[in-house]
């Protein structure tokens, strides 16, 4: 069972969420990115600025500025009505989007962020740093600015995302105290009155606050200071209640006495999967993403996520995939409730088994694909498919292991090597004439004499993609050395005109 210090939480901070959301909603009708935009609303009887975009902040405007003053100072300022309810609903939709792609436990961290429990999920995305970069890249692609931090606790990640220096950071496990020490006390999600009261005492940093005696703090400010500090440092648990998709297929089981043993967890997984598959069968659906939420007695939630390459509602397969991940669960002082959710489903027809006397059944490797994908991550499991391109390095792409077969096929007019190098490697070679293969070549320090060769196969650049490839050409040769090894070489250029290439020789592949 994993240790408690391996609990990992991501805070996703969206500093310009209201204005970014409005721009995304308006699309082509939105003000230009360099046009200052402010969202206004009412505070009592006054109309004030509630949110600002980056251009408006650069002018020196701040939330709370009266609208009349802002208009007088900056006549070009674009004003629109704020929509706090729409902002909240947009965050919930964004949380559901990340729930399908990153982790089963995602919640809204109002008013400007999300919180994700990514314990045990980062390996499916290439590690924590790669996962954070991918999240920010996806958001930037739709015009949403963001900062992301992963740490041991919600409080620590929340504070560092908003008050830390780096827009993206990974706090190593067990380093929470050091990471928070220099942050201002505002990072603990304390009320403005408490922050002002601490300032009168000369306390502005979390490190100094953590070193103070608790009793006087509680007596003067109430329990909030101690509670927020303990939550940030991991001394007190803080539940993350995940958002739920609309009407998911789910089954649940509560326990009168908390359970913790791996065998007991496996037994109840075996009892939850059959009714879930029965409900899926009623809907004629199969599951593509399955989440098991385990509610602990300390209000924390552990999660297991399994993915499948195609819709599945096979009881044995889903049970086995879930049970293989039991070792990643930390039951703490016990689990009091288990919830199994079909987070992503797809239509699945009821198939009639074909008798082996009539036709031979096709081999089904989807079970093996699912097992490997849940161990090493879906991104690490793929196959290649042809792409229409004359350039060898562009003639294929990666697709999911069980993606449908494409209509394109590999070129057959010239043989292709069984192994294509990741990048062509330069070799020293000499040919008698421009249209003839080399007599010898030196690759990786080894001189190889060419015994026989076939070619050339001339390949031109794709000028419609890149103007620089308008005159580019390559001449490929299949060559065999005196030891019987066969290689795929090409000359960069036609051998005569400098604008067609460098005229140097390269090795691009090896024939088996």
C-alpha positions in Angstrom: 0.0 0.0 0.0 1.3 3.5 -0.8 2.3 5.9 2.0 0.3 8.9 3.0 3.0 11.3 1.8 2.4 10.2 -1.8 -0.9 12.1 -1.9 -0.7 14.6 -4.8 -2.9 17.5 -5.7 -2.9 19.9 -8.6 -4.2 23.5 -8.4 -5.1 25.0 -11.7 -5.3 28.8 -11.4 -7.0 30.8 -14.1 -6.2 34.4 -13.3 -8.2 36.0 -16.1 -11.0 33.4 -16.2 -14.0 35.8 -16.5 -12.5 37.8 -19.4 -11.0 34.8 -21.1 -14.3 33.0 -21.0 -16.2 36.0 -22.4 -13.7 36.3 -25.3 -14.0 32.6 -26.0 -17.8 32.8 -25.9 -17.9 35.8 -28.3 -15.4 34.3 -30.8 -14.9 36.5 -33.8 -17.0 39.2 -32.2 -14.7 39.5 -29.2 -12.6 42.6 -28.7 -9.0 42.3 -30.0 -6.4 41.0 -27.6 -4.8 44.4 -27.3 -8.1 46.1 -26.5 -8.6 46.6 -22.7 -11.7 44.8 -21.5 -13.4 45.2 -18.1 -16.4 43.3 -16.7 -18.6 45.4 -14.4 -21.2 44.7 -11.8 -22.7 46.2 -8.6 -21.3 46.4 -5.1 -24.2 47.7 -3.1 -25.5 50.8 -5.0 -22.2 51.4 -6.9 -21.2 50.1 -10.4 -17.6 48.9 -10.2 -15.1 46.9 -12.2 -15.1 43.3 -11.1 -12.8 41.7 -13.6 -10.1 42.9 -16.0 -8.1 41.4 -18.9 -4.4 41.6 -19.3 -4.5 44.8 -21.4 -6.7 46.6 -18.8 -4.4 45.5 -16.0 -1.4 47.0 -17.9 -3.2 50.3 -17.9 -3.1 50.3 -14.1 -6.8 49.4 -13.5 -7.7 47.2 -10.6 -10.9 45.4 -9.5 -13.1 47.6 -7.4 -12.5 50.8 -9.4 -15.8 52.7 -10.0 -17.0 52.5 -13.6 -17.3 56.2 -14.0 -13.7 56.8 -13.0 -12.5 54.0 -15.2 -14.3 55.4 -18.2 -13.0 58.9 -17.5 -9.4 57.8 -17.3 -9.5 55.4 -20.2 -12.1 56.2 -22.9 -11.1 53.3 -25.1 -11.9 50.8 -22.3 -14.5 48.2 -23.4 -17.1 47.5 -20.7 -19.3 44.4 -20.5 -21.6 43.1 -17.8 -20.0 40.5 -15.5 -21.7 37.0 -15.4 -20.6 35.3 -12.1 -23.1 32.5 -12.6 -21.9 31.8 -16.2 -18.3 31.8 -14.8 -19.2 29.2 -12.3 -21.0 27.0 -14.9 -18.0 27.4 -17.2 -15.7 26.2 -14.5 -17.9 23.2 -13.9 -17.8 22.3 -17.6 -14.0 22.7 -17.6 -13.8 20.5 -14.6 -15.7 17.8 -16.4 -13.5 18.2 -19.4 -10.3 17.6 -17.3 -12.1 14.8 -15.4 -12.3 12.9 -18.7 -8.7 13.4 -19.6 -6.6 13.7 -16.5 -8.1 12.4 -13.2 -11.4 11.2 -11.9 -11.3 13.6 -8.9 -11.6 17.1 -10.2 -13.5 19.9 -8.3 -14.2 23.6 -8.8 -11.9 25.9 -6.7 -14.1 29.0 -7.0 -14.0 31.6 -8.3 -10.9 31.2 -10.5 -9.6 27.7 -10.5 -9.8 23.9 -10.4 -8.3 21.4 -8.0 -7.4 17.8 -9.1 -6.4 14.8 -7.1 -3.8 13.3 -9.4 -2.5 10.6 -7.0 -1.4 7.7 -9.2 -2.6 9.3 -12.4 0.6 11.2 -13.5 2.3 8.1 -15.0 -0.5 7.9 -17.6 0.6 11.4 -18.8 4.4 11.1 -18.8 5.0 12.3 -15.3 3.9 15.3 -13.2 5.8 18.0 -15.1 4.7 16.7 -18.5 1.1 16.4 -17.2 1.1 20.1 -16.0 2.6 21.3 -19.3 0.0 19.4 -21.3 -2.8 21.0 -19.2 -1.5 24.5 -19.8 -0.9 23.8 -23.5 -4.5 22.6 -23.9 -5.9 25.7 -22.2 -3.6 28.1 -24.1 -4.9 26.5 -27.3 -8.4 27.8 -26.5 -7.2 31.2 -25.3 -7.3 30.6 -21.5 -4.3 31.7 -19.4 -3.4 29.4 -16.5 -0.9 28.5 -13.8 -0.5 25.0 -12.4 1.2 23.6 -9.3 1.3 20.0 -8.0 2.0 19.5 -4.3 1.1 17.2 -1.4 -2.0 19.2 -0.3 -4.8 21.3 -1.8 -3.8 24.3 0.4 -0.2 24.2 -0.6 -0.9 23.8 -4.3 -3.6 26.5 -4.2 -1.3 29.0 -2.5 1.7 28.4 -4.7 -0.3 28.6 -7.9 -1.6 32.1 -6.9 1.4 33.5 -5.0 4.4 31.5 -6.2 6.9 32.9 -8.7 6.8 30.0 -11.3 3.7 29.6 -13.5 4.2 25.9 -13.4 5.9 24.0 -10.6 6.2 20.5 -9.1 6.7 20.5 -5.3 8.6 17.3 -4.3 6.8 15.0 -1.9 7.6 16.0 1.7 8.8 19.5 0.8 5.6 21.4 1.6 6.8 23.3 4.7 9.9 24.6 2.8 7.8 25.6 -0.3 5.3 27.5 1.7 7.6 29.3 4.2 8.1 32.5 2.1 4.6 32.8 0.8 2.3 35.6 2.2 -0.4 34.6 4.7 -3.0 35.5 2.1 -2.0 32.2 0.3 -3.8 30.2 3.1 -7.2 31.3 1.9 -7.8 33.4 5.0 -10.4 36.2 5.2 -9.3 39.8 4.6 -10.0 40.7 8.2 -7.8 38.0 9.5 -5.0 39.0 7.1 -5.2 42.6 8.4 -5.2 41.4 12.0 -2.0 39.3 11.4 -0.4 42.3 9.7 -0.9 44.4 12.8 1.1 41.7 14.7 3.9 41.9 12.1 3.1 38.5 10.6 3.2 38.5 6.8 4.7 35.1 5.9 3.5 31.6 6.4 6.8 30.4 7.9 6.6 33.0 10.7 2.9 32.1 11.2 3.6 28.4 11.5 6.2 29.1 14.2 3.8 30.9 16.5 2.0 29.3 19.4 -1.5 28.1 18.4 -3.5 29.0 21.5 -3.1 32.8 21.2 -4.0 32.6 17.5 -7.1 30.7 18.1 -8.1 33.0 21.0 -7.7 36.1 18.9 -8.8 35.0 15.3 -10.8 31.8 15.9 -10.1 28.3 14.5 -9.7 29.4 10.8 -6.0 30.2 11.0 -5.0 26.9 12.6 -7.3 24.9 10.3 -6.0 26.5 7.1 -2.4 26.1 8.2 -2.9 22.4 9.1 -4.7 21.8 5.8 -1.9 23.3 3.8 0.8 21.4 5.7 -1.1 18.1 5.5 -1.8 17.7 9.2 -5.6 17.8 8.6 -7.3 16.2 5.6 -9.4 18.3 3.1 -11.9 16.5 1.0 -12.1 17.2 -2.7 -15.7 16.5 -3.8 -15.5 15.8 -7.6 -17.9 17.1 -10.1 -20.2 14.6 -11.6 -21.2 14.2 -15.3 -24.9 14.3 -16.0 -26.6 11.0 -15.2 -23.5 8.7 -15.2 -23.9 5.0 -14.9 -22.8 4.2 -11.4 -23.2 1.8 -8.5 -22.2 2.3 -4.9 -21.7 0.3 -1.7 -21.5 1.6 1.9 -20.0 -0.3 4.8 -21.1 -0.4 8.4 -17.5 -1.1 9.4 -14.6 0.5 7.4 -12.6 -1.9 5.2 -8.9 -1.8 4.4 -7.5 -5.2 3.4 -6.7 -5.6 -0.3 -8.6 -8.9 -0.4 -11.7 -7.2 0.9 -11.5 -4.4 -1.6 -11.1 -6.9 -4.4 -14.2 -8.8 -3.2 -16.4 -5.7 -3.2 -15.0 -4.7 -6.6 -16.3 -8.1 -7.8 -19.7 -7.2 -6.4 -19.9 -3.7 -7.9 -18.9 -4.6 -11.5 -21.8 -7.0 -12.4 -24.6 -4.5 -11.7 -22.7 -1.8 -13.5 -22.3 -4.0 -16.6 -26.0 -4.9 -16.4 -26.9 -1.2 -16.5 -24.6 -0.7 -19.4 -26.2 -3.6 -21.2 -29.6 -2.1 -20.7 -28.4 1.1 -22.4 -26.6 -0.9 -25.1 -23.4 0.9 -24.1 -19.8 -0.2 -23.2 -17.4 1.6 -20.9 -14.3 3.3 -22.2 -13.3 5.0 -18.9 -14.1 3.5 -15.5 -13.5 5.3 -12.1 -13.6 3.7 -8.7 -13.9 6.2 -5.9 -13.1 5.0 -2.4 -14.3 7.4 0.4 -12.1 7.1 3.5 -13.2 7.8 7.0 -10.9 10.9 7.1 -12.9 12.5 4.3 -10.3 11.9 1.7 -11.1 10.1 -1.6 -8.8 7.6 -3.2 -9.4 6.9 -6.9 -8.7 4.2 -9.4 -9.1 4.8 -13.1 -8.9 2.2 -15.9 -9.3 2.9 -19.6 -10.2 0.6 -22.5 -9.3 0.7 -26.1 -12.9 -0.1 -27.2 -16.3 -0.2 -25.5 -16.4 -3.0 -22.9 -18.9 -4.5 -20.5 -17.2 -7.8 -19.8 -17.4 -8.4 -16.1 -14.3 -10.5 -15.8 -12.1 -8.1 -17.8 -13.2 -5.0 -15.9 -12.9 -6.7 -12.5 -9.4 -7.8 -13.4 -8.3 -4.3 -14.6 -9.6 -2.7 -11.4 -8.1 -5.3 -9.1 -4.7 -4.9 -10.7 -4.6 -1.4 -9.3 -5.5 -2.2 -5.8 -1.9 -1.9 -4.7 -2.0 1.9 -5.6 -4.7 2.5 -2.9 -3.9 3.9 0.5 -6.9 3.0 2.7 -5.7 5.1 5.6 -7.9 4.3 8.6 -10.4 2.5 6.5 -12.8 2.9 3.5 -16.5 3.5 4.3 -17.9 3.8 0.8 -17.1 2.6 -2.7 -18.5 4.2 -5.8 -18.0 2.7 -9.3 -18.7 5.2 -12.2 -18.7 4.6 -15.9 -17.2 8.0 -16.6 -17.1 7.6 -20.4 -19.3 5.2 -22.4 -19.9 4.6 -26.1 -22.7 2.7 -27.9 -22.0 -1.1 -28.1 -24.1 -3.5 -30.0 -25.1 -6.9 -28.6 -23.1 -9.3 -30.7 -24.1 -12.9 -31.3 -21.2 -15.3 -31.0 -20.5 -17.0 -34.3 -20.1 -20.8 -34.2 -16.6 -22.0 -35.0 -18.2 -24.6 -37.3 -19.4 -21.7 -39.6 -16.6 -19.2 -39.5 -13.3 -18.8 -37.7 -13.4 -16.2 -35.0 -11.1 -13.2 -35.3 -8.4 -12.9 -32.7 -9.3 -10.4 -30.0 -6.3 -8.6 -28.6 -8.3 -5.8 -26.9 -7.9 -7.4 -23.5 -4.1 -7.4 -23.9 -4.1 -3.8 -25.1 -6.2 -2.7 -22.1 -3.9 -4.5 -19.7 -0.8 -2.9 -21.1 -2.3 0.6 -21.5 -3.4 0.7 -17.8 0.2 -0.3 -16.8 2.3 1.9 -19.0 -0.2 4.6 -20.1 -2.3 5.0 -23.2 0.3 7.4 -24.7 3.0 4.7 -24.7 0.9 2.2 -26.6 0.3 2.9 -30.3 0.8 1.6 -33.9 1.7 3.3 -37.1 -0.5 4.0 -40.1 0.3 5.3 -43.5 0.1 9.0 -44.5 0.1 10.3 -48.0 3.6 11.8 -48.4 6.6 11.1 -50.6 9.0 12.1 -47.8 9.7 8.9 -45.7 9.7 10.7 -42.4 6.2 12.1 -43.1 4.7 8.9 -44.6 3.4 7.6 -41.3 1.8 8.7 -38.0 1.0 7.2 -34.6 -2.6 6.1 -33.9 -4.2 4.3 -30.9 -3.5 0.6 -30.9 -7.0 -0.4 -31.9 -7.8 2.5 -34.2 -9.8 1.5 -37.3 -7.7 0.6 -40.4 -7.2 3.5 -42.8 -7.9 3.4 -46.5 -4.3 4.4 -47.4 -1.5 1.9 -47.8 2.3 1.9 -47.9 3.9 2.6 -51.3 4.8 -0.6 -53.2 6.7 0.8 -56.2 9.9 0.9 -54.2 10.8 -1.3 -51.2 11.0 0.4 -47.9 13.4 -0.5 -45.0 12.1 -2.5 -42.0 13.8 0.1 -39.7 13.7 3.8 -40.4 16.1 5.9 -38.3 14.5 8.6 -36.2 16.7 11.2 -38.1 18.8 10.7 -41.2 22.5 10.4 -40.2 25.3 11.9 -42.3 27.8 9.5 -43.8 31.0 10.0 -45.8 30.5 8.5 -49.3 31.9 8.8 -52.8 30.1 8.1 -56.1 31.6 8.0 -59.6 28.7 9.9 -61.3 25.8 11.9 -59.9 23.2 9.3 -60.9 25.2 6.3 -59.5 25.3 4.8 -56.0 28.3 5.3 -53.8 31.3 3.0 -54.1 31.7 3.0 -50.3 30.5 4.9 -47.3 31.6 5.5 -43.7 28.9 5.4 -41.0 29.6 5.6 -37.3 33.3 5.1 -37.9 33.0 1.9 -39.9 34.0 1.9 -43.6 31.7 -0.2 -45.7 32.3 -1.2 -49.3 29.3 -1.3 -51.6 28.9 -4.7 -53.3 25.6 -3.9 -55.2 23.0 -1.3 -55.3 19.6 -0.4 -56.8 18.3 3.1 -57.6 18.0 6.0 -57.7 14.5 6.7 -56.5 14.1 10.5 -56.7 11.9 12.1 -54.0 11.0 15.8 -54.2 10.1 18.2 -51.4 6.5 19.1 -50.6 6.5 22.7 -51.9 2.8 23.1 -51.1 3.6 22.8 -47.4 6.9 24.7 -47.2 8.3 27.2 -49.7 11.8 26.2 -48.8 11.1 22.7 -50.3 10.2 24.1 -53.7 13.5 22.9 -55.3 14.6 20.2 -52.8 15.3 16.7 -54.1 16.7 13.5 -52.8 18.1 10.4 -54.6 17.6 7.2 -52.6 19.6 4.0 -53.2 19.3 0.5 -51.7 22.9 -0.7 -51.2 24.4 -4.0 -49.9 27.9 -4.1 -48.5 30.4 -6.9 -48.8 29.1 -8.4 -45.5 25.6 -8.8 -46.9 24.0 -6.0 -44.8 21.6 -3.7 -46.7 21.1 0.0 -46.1 18.9 2.8 -47.4 21.1 5.8 -48.4 20.2 9.1 -50.1 22.0 12.1 -51.6 20.6 15.4 -50.6 20.2 17.0 -54.0 20.4 15.9 -57.7 24.2 15.8 -57.7 24.5 18.8 -60.0 22.6 21.8 -58.8 23.3 23.4 -55.4 19.7 24.7 -55.0 18.4 21.1 -54.8 20.3 20.2 -51.7 23.7 20.1 -50.0 24.8 17.1 -52.2 25.9 15.3 -49.0 25.1 11.6 -48.3 22.8 10.3 -45.5 21.7 7.0 -44.2 17.9 6.8 -43.5 17.1 3.2 -42.9 18.2 -0.4 -42.6 16.7 -3.4 -44.3 16.2 -6.6 -42.3 
